[in-house]
């Protein structure tokens, strides 16, 4: 009785503590924007490819996950749920029975307000009857009757001409992609993707079959003992990613302590990313309640430069605009195979992953200086053991891996002394000669190689309406690196953010980041290496006076200095207005920015809302304005149209870019359009 009285009380006062579903959804979108913005700044990436991950979250928005029937594996698909929170949630359901309301999440130990805000758009509560078990006949019948179809057509049109289109590029400047997907519940997925990048020919020359890139996937999940089956294109991620990972990364963002890193095993590949996937067959089978076995095989032609019968460089961009780029297409092939065996019982998880891959031509890139110990040859392997242990508010995760050359190890410790505070410690060691072509994990660099580091983070909310995040990463590079000709270089990366949310519709944050690294003095030929100091300061204000109207103001400041050079400065001011018309299924976002930087080192990043399942975070240097308008119209439940217009105007130049990307003039305008049909 006390439980039901408490649930009723929570439901009544819910509006005081938890956002409405609409606001929760907007907040989840804002969180993803912030995460990807941070990742873009760290990795110099403009458009982030999170299509598969965002597509899955969008599916849970349309068909929320029933918490009363959720399994541990399903809950682990939400990166903002920690292992402890999942354990507490499952224990709550086991002890108290099925939930009556989503608001009952507030009764679950470890479920803080922020996590509930992230989770609420993707889950629901329904009473579950007895489970009669999985049957293939039922799956096929229900898939044909209740399956959902979705088609996406995208077109990007530039209103400018690059120099390359005059004499080098073989196709028109228009970008076009077509995606079709079929989905039934979260058990069956199938789809087809076709894409033509700007500058690539369509139905001509080396693309006589139409598009430049085609992808197909068929994916089954949780079909009795068959846990996962992928036919066609798929992705892999096991352990901490030291052996193989094609998943997204949280990186060193302010969400590093609240977003859990875990290998998702075999997943579908349904994006336009032309590099980060495998093609063939993969499956995971449940051997028993505790044991799972995965196996996979892939065969893919790859792009590269061939010299004297050897691969001298691998081409990962997927662009085939010019004859020179087209000559790199499908010049050699790779076979990839391996498996994973995992065991999980209560608080313990263990796994072993092994992969073996071979090229049909020897890979012999130029190796000198910082690239002296890079991967070369034509046969490679990696083996790794991953482990995890959780006990109450303490959790430990890690992986240690060995390759054909070198080894790597990463270990994470997380502890929550009280509900509003979380501590994280990450130790990593990647030897300078570790070879792992498909590894992706936590680090300062983009590769799991030549890095040592120790990261500490704390996320706490000691006062009502306040949240603080503090992190410090100390790293070093045993061998030389790009633009660092000395061995044993060191650096530090510190981050502090304070967030204040006095009202449901008002929040503001101040973030300061300090990074110290070593870099060769320009013009010294690598004989002189100096220390650089980079300071970044950001203030952001979010205000939503109503359900349909919201504002966001962002102010950024940069200061970059080296030991022998005067400081360079950069700053930008951005104002965003988002409005959803209450009488029309139309939403509009207008955004304008002014930026002013002294040089490339003090460049600024501006995050913009892009098309479905993508985010756009370009960098700017110099002085000028950036304007964008994003319109979305939902004609009905079947048809949706997005149009985005963007324009950049520089005030300090008459030309933009260089080489084939050169644009004559100081303006750059483009239009993106996307049509979605659901049936």
N, C-alpha and C positions, 0 to 999 in steps of 0.2 A: 504493500500500500504506500509506504513512504517513497518508493521509487517512482510510482505513478504520479504522486503529488508533486514530486520534484520535477518530473518531466513536464507536467502541466505548467508549473511555475516558470520553468525555463522557456517554454513556448510563448508565454505571455510577455516576458520581458526580453524576448529574443532581439527585438528591434534595437534594444539599447546596447547590445553586445556583439551581434553578428550581422554582417551585411546582408542585404537582400540578395536573392540569387543573381539578379542582374548586376548588382555592384560587385558581387563575388566573382562573377565571370569577367567583368572589366578589370578587376584587380589581378586575376590570374593572367590576363593578357598583358597587363602592365609589368608583372613580375617577369614574364618571359621576355618582354622587350628589354628590361633592365639587364637580365642575364646575358642576352645575346649582344647587347650593346657593349657590355664589359668584355665579352669574348672577342668581339670585333676589334676593340681597342688593343687588346693584347696580341692578337694574331694578324692585324692589318687585313681583315676580311670585310668586304663591303656587304655582300648579300649572303646571309647565313643559310645553309641548307639544313633545315630541321624539318623537312617536309614529312618524313615518316613519323617522327615523334609528335609533331603538331597535328597530323592527320589522325593519329590514334586518340589524342586528347579531345579533338573535335568530335570524334565518334562517340566518346563517352559523354560529351555534352548533349548530343542528340539522343543517345540511349544510355542513360546513367547506369553505373554499376550498382547493383543491389547489395548493400552492405550485409544484409542478412544471409546472403548466399556467396559472398566473396571468399575466395581462397587467398592463401598467402601469396601465391604467384601473381594473382590479379592485383592485389594491393601493392606489390613491389613494382608494378608498372608506373606508379606515381612517384616521381623522384623526390618530391617534397615530404614523403612519409619515411621516417627513419625506421630501422629495424625494431627499436624499442617500441615505437608507437604502433607498429603493426602487431607486435606481440601483445601489447596491452589491449588493443582493439579486439583481437581474436579471443583473448582471455575474458574480456567483458562479455562478449557474445556467448561464450561457453558457460559462464557462471550465471548470467542474468537472462539468458535466452534472447530471442529476437528483439531488435529495436522497434520502437513504435514511431519514432520521428528522427529525422536527421539531426535535430537539435540535441538529441541525446548524446551526441559526440562530446558535449561538454562534460559529461559524467565520466568519460574514459580518461584514465590516468595518462599524463603526458601529452594530451591533446591541447595545445595552446591555441589562443585565438587566431594567430596568423595561419597555423596549419589548417584549422577548420575553414578559414576563408579561402585558402588555396583549394581545398578538397571539395567543398560543398557544390560547386557547379558540375561536378563529374559523378556524383553518387546520389542514390535515392534509398528509400526504405520501403520494402514490400514484404508481406508475410509469405514465407516459403513453406510449401507442403513437402511431403515425402519425395525424395529423389529416387526415381526408378532406374537410374543409371543411364549410361550413354548407349545409343543405338544408331548405327549408320543409316538405317532406313528412315528413322525419325529426322536425322540431320538433313538428308537429301530432300525429304518431303517438305520440311519447314523452310529450307533454304530456297527452294523453288517458289514457295508461297509467300514468305516474309522477307526474302532477301532485298537489300537496298542497292540501287544502281546510282552511280554518280559519274558525270562527265565534266571535265574542266578543259576549257580552251583559253589559251593565253596568247596575247600578241603585244609586242613592244614596238613602238614606232618612234624613231628619233627625228627631230626637226632640225637636223644639222648633218653635215657631211664630214666624215673623217678622211684624211689623206689616203688611207689604204684603199678606199672604194674607187679611187680614180685609176689605179693601175695595178693593184695587188690582190685585193679580195675578189673572190669568184662569184659571190652571190649578193643578194640585196641586203640592205641594212636592217631589215625587219626580223625580229626574233619571234618564233612561234613554237608552241608546244601544245600537245593534246594528251589528256590523261583520261583513262576510263577505269573505274573501280567498281567491284561488286563486293558486298559485305553482308554476311549474315551473323548477327549477334557479334561475339568476339571469337567465333570458332572458325569461320571460313572467309577467306579473302582471295580475290583474283583481280588482276588488272593488267593494263597495257599502257605504256608511256611512249610517246614519240616527240622528238625535239629537234629543232633546227636553230642553231645559234646565229646571231647577227653576223652577216658576212659569208655564211655558208650557202652553197647553191642548193636548190630544191629540185629534185627530179632530174638532175643533170650532172655531167662530169662524174666525180667519184661518188656522188649521191644519186645515182640513177634510180634507186628504189624509193625516192622521195625524201624522207627525213634523214638527217645525219646519224641520229641515235634512236634505237628502239630498245625497249625493256619490257619483259613479261614476268609476272609472278603469280604463283598459286600457293596459298599458305593455309594450313590447317592447324588448329590449336585445341588442346584438351579434348581429344577424341578417344576416350578410354585410356588405354595404356600408351597410345600414341600422343605424346604431349605436344610435339611440334613436327610439322612436315612442310618443307619448302621445296618447290619445284620451280626452276627458272632462276630469277635473280633474288638474292637474299643477303642479309648481313649477319655478322657474328660478333659476339662479345662475351668473353668469359673472364671471371676473376676481376682483377684490377686493370686488365687491358695490356699486360706486359708481353703476352704472347700474340693475341689477336683482339682487336676491337675496332668496329666501324660505327660505334655509337657516338652520340653527342657527348661533349665534355662540359662540366660546370666550370672548371678552371679555378683561378684564384679570384673569384668574385665574392661579394658580400653574402652570397647564398651558399658558400662552400660548406658551412657548418650545418645548414638546414636541409640541403639537398644531398641525398645519399648516393654514393657511387656503388653500383652493383652491376655485374655482368648480366645481360638480359638473354644470353644464349643465342638461339636462332630467331631472327625476326625477318619480316618481309622487307624488300627494297622496292619502293614505289615512287621514288623521287627522280628528278632529272640529273642527279649527280652521276657523271659518267665515269668516275674513278672508284669511289668508295663502296664497292660491293663485290659479291662473288656470283658466279653463274653456274648452275648445275643442280645438285640435289643435296639436301640436308635434312636430318631427322633426329628427334629426341624421343627415346622410348623409356617408359618407367619399368625398371626391372623389379622393383618392389616399392613398398611405401617409403623407403629411405633412399633408394638408389635410382639414379638416372644415367642413361648412356646416350651420348650424342655422337653422330658421325656425319661427315660432309665431304663432298667432292666438287671441285670447280674446274672448269676449263674456260679460259678467256684469251682472245687475241688482245694484245696491248699495243700502245703507240710508243714509238721510240726512234732514235737515230741509229742506223746501222752503218758501221764503218769496217771494211775488210771482214765481213761476216760476223762481227761482234756488235753487241748493243752498247753504245757509248753513253747514251742518256735515255731515261724514261720520261715520256711526255704525258703529264697527268691532267692537263687542262681540258681535254676533250674538244678543243677548237680546231677546225679544219677549214679555215677561211681562205688561205692562200695555197698556191701549189706547193710551196715549201712545207706548210703544215700538213697538207694532204699526203705528201710523200712519207710522213711519219706514221700514218694511220695503219694499224694492224700489221706491223712489220715483224712482230714475234709473238709467241704465245706462252702462257703460263698454265701449268697444272698445279692445283692446290688441293691437299687432302689432309685429314686429321680427325681428331675426336676429343671428347671430354667425358670423364666419368666423375660424377658428383655424389656426395653422401650428405644427408642432412637429418639431424635428430635433435629435437628440442632447441638447444641454444648453440649447437655446433654445426658448422658447415665446412666440408672439405671437398676439394676438387683437384683433378689433374687434367691438364690440357696439353695436347701435342699437335703440331702442324708440320707438314712437309710440303715444300713447293719447289718446282723445277721449271727453268726456262728452256725453250728449245734452241736458244742461242746463248753463248756465254755473255754475261754482263760485265763489261770492263770499262767503267767510267774513268775519267782522268782523276788520279788520286795524288794530291800534293797539298801541303799546308794543312788546313783544317779538315779536308776531306780524305786524308791519308788512310784512315781506318774505316772508311765507309764500306758498305756491303759490296761485294763483287764475287763473280763466279756464276754458276748456273744451278746449283743444288743447295738448298738451305733447309734448316729445321729449327724449331723452337719447342721447348718443353717447360711447362710451369706448374707449380703447385700453389693453389690458392686456399685460404683458410679464413674462417670467421668464427667469432665467439661473442655471445651477448649474454649479459647477466644484469637484470634490473636496469639501472641507468648507465651501465657501462657496456661498450661494444668495441670489438677489435676486428679489423679486417686487414688482409695483406695478401701478397703474392710474391713468390720468388721464381725467377725464370732463367733458363740457360739456353743459349743459342749456339749456332755453329761456331761463333766467336763471342766471347764475353758473357756476362750475366747481368741481371737486374733484379732489384728488390724494392718493393714499396709496402709500407705498413701504416695503417691509420688507427688511431685510438680516439674514441669519442666518449665523453663522460658528461652527464647532466647532474650536477650536485643538487639542484633544485629545479622545479618545473620551468622556470623562466630563464634558465641559464644553460648554455651548452658549450663545452670546451672540446677542441679538436687539435690533435697533434698528428702530423703526417711526416714520415721520414722516407726518403727515397735515395737510392743509389743505382745509377745507370752507368755501367762501365763504358769507357771511351770506345771500346771495340765491340759493344753488344750489337749484334745484327738481328733486327726484327722488323721486317718490311711492313707488317700490318699491325704493329703495336701502337697504341695511343693511350696515354695516361696522364696523370697529374704532373706538371712540371713547368719550368720557365721556358724551355724550348719547345719546338713542335715535334721533336723526335724523342723516342725513348732511348737515348744514347748520350754519353759524355755529360753527365750531370749528377751532382750530389746536392742534397738540400734538406732543410728541416723547416717545416711550416707549423705555425701555431696560430689558432684562431679562437676567439671567444665571442659568443652571441648572447646578449643578456638584455632583459627588460626589468630592471630593478624598480622602476617607478611606473605608475599608471600613465599610459599614453606615450611612454618613451621606450626606444629600443637603441641599443648601442652594439656596434660590431667593431672588433679590433683584430687585426691579423699582422703577422710578421713572418716573412719568408727569407731565410738566409741560404744562399745557394752558391755553388762554385762549379767550375768546368775544368776537369782534370787535363783535357787536351785543348788544342786551339779551336776556335769557332769562327764563323763568318764575321769578319771585321774585328777579330781579336786574335792577334798573331802570337800571343804569349800563352804558355800553359799555366794552369792553376789560377785563372782569373776568378774574381769573386764579385758578388753583388748582394743587394738587399732590396726587398720589396715590402713596404709597409702600407697598410690601409686602415683608415678609421672613418666610420660613418655613424652619425647620430640622426635618428628619425623621431619626429614628434608628430603625433596624431591626436590633437585635442578634440576633434569632432569626427563623426562618422564620415563626413564628406570632405574633410580637410586634413592634409598631411604635408609635412615639409621635411627635407633632409639636407644635411651638409656632409660632404664627403671630401676627405683629403687623402691623397696618395703620394707616396714618396718612393722613388726608385733610383737606386745607385748601381751603375754597371761600369765595366771597363770597355774601352773601344780604341781601335787604332787611330792615331792622329792622321787626318786626311793629308795625303801627299808625302807621308813619311815612308811609304812602302812597307809598313808593318814593323818598322824599327822602333817606333815610339808608341806606347799604349798608355792612355790617360783615363782618368775616372770621369764619368759623366753623372750629373745630378738632375733628376727630372721631378718637378713638383706639379701636381694637378689638384685643383680645387673646384668643387662643384656645389652649387646650391640649386635645389629643385623644389618647386611648390606645386602641389596638386589640389585642385579645388573643384568640387562638383556641387553647384548650388541646387541641382535638381536631378531627377533620374535621367533626363535627356540631354543635359548640358554639363560639360566638364572643361576645365582649363588646366594647362600644365606650362609652367615657366621654368626654364633651365638657363643657368648662367655658369659658364666654364671659364677657367683661367689656367694657363700653363706657363711654366718657367723652366727652360732647359739651359744647363750650363756645363761646360767642360773646363778643365783646369787651365787651359791656355786661350780660352775664347770668351768674349763677353756674353752675358746671358741673352737668350732670345725669348721673346714673349709671344703668347697667343691667347686669344679670348674669343668667346662667342656668346651670343644671347639668342635664345629660341623661345618663341611663343606658339603654343598649340591650343586650338579650340576644337572641341568635338561636340557635335550636336546630332541628336536622333529626333527626327520629325515625328511628333506624336500622332499626327493624322495621316502620315504617309510612311510606307515601309522604306524610308530613305535615311541614311546616316551620312554625315559629312564631317571630315576632319581637315582643317586648314592649319598649315604650319609655316612659319616664316623665321628665318635666322639671319643674323649678321655675324660675320666672322672676320677676324683680323689677326694674322700670324706673321712673324718675322721670317720664318723659314720652315723647312720640312720637319725638323726636329720638334718644333712647337705647334705642329698641326693639331686640329681639333676634329672631333667626331660628332656627327649629328644623326640621331636615330629617327627614322621615319617609319610610319606604318606602310606596309607594302601589300602585295596580293595575298591570297589565302596561303597559309602554311609557310610563308617566307617573311623575313625581316630585312630591312635595308639600312645599313649604317655606313655611309660614305665618309671619307676623310677630306678635309679641305685645308689648303695652305694659301697664303696670300690675303687679299682683302676683297670682300664681296658679299652678295646676298644669296640665299637659297630659299625658294618658295615651293611648297607642294600642296596639292589639293587631292584628297582621297574621298571618293564617293562610292557608296554601296547601296544598291537598290534591290530589294527582295520583292519581285513581282508577285510571287505566291510561294507556296511551299516547294515548288518544283524549280522555279527559275530565279537566278540571282545574277546580277551584273555588277562588276567593280570597274571603275575607271580612276586612274591616278595620273595626274599631270604634275610634272616637276620642271623647275627652271632654276639654273644657276647663272648668276651674273657676276663677273669679276670686274673690279674697278682698277686693277693694277696691271693689266695685260691686254693684249690684242689677239693673242693666240692661246689655245688651251691644249695641253698635252704635247707629244712629240712623236716623231717617226710616223708609223702608219695610223696612230691614234690622234694625230694632230688635227685640231679644229681651228679654222681661220675665223677669228672673231672672239668676242669676250662673253658670248652667251651660249648656253647649252640647254636645250629644251627637249623633253621626251614625253610620250604618252604610253601608258600601260593599260591594257584592257583584259578583263577576264570574265568569261561566262561560265556559270555552273548550272548544270541541269541534273536534277534528282528525280528518279522515277522508280 
